[in-house]
């Protein structure tokens, strides 16, 4: 996880790449959970929150323009 200042310095393309990475990770975590292989279930909610943070920053940047 990156801190908020690092995320704010990223441009739109980098932020979108991060969202895509976290979405892939969330998908894999859900798959692991359903098959009983996931040990750290709290990671799912952390990834979801990170996606929300990035999307919030993206929306703020879009509104600034």
Phi, psi and omega in degrees: 000137177263154177280170189297321181295320179296321179292322180294332180282342182286151176273177187300319182294316179296319179296320179295322177297319179297317179300316179297319178298314181293326177295319177297318179296318179298319178299313180296321179295319178296321178295316179296322180296317182291332179268000176081016182263348185278124179267321183256086184292332181294342180298329180299312181291327177295319179293319179298320179292323178294320176299316180296320178299313182295317180295325177296316178296319179298318179294321178296318179295322180294321181287334179291332183284000000 
